[in-house]
């Protein structure tokens, strides 16, 4: 999980429900973002020779123009 979070930015915490696989369709992580850089809304994950997109949803971002 830290490897996937590392593709976004610096992972700080994986929530217990995610770590213990209590939820099936999404992971919740605390990530330290550098907001002076572009942020990603999708990353590609490769697992066992299979590549698939993973959508990223951010919570708690400040309201400012990203352009």
Order of alpha helices (4+ residues) and beta strands (2+ residues): alpha-beta-alpha-beta-beta-beta
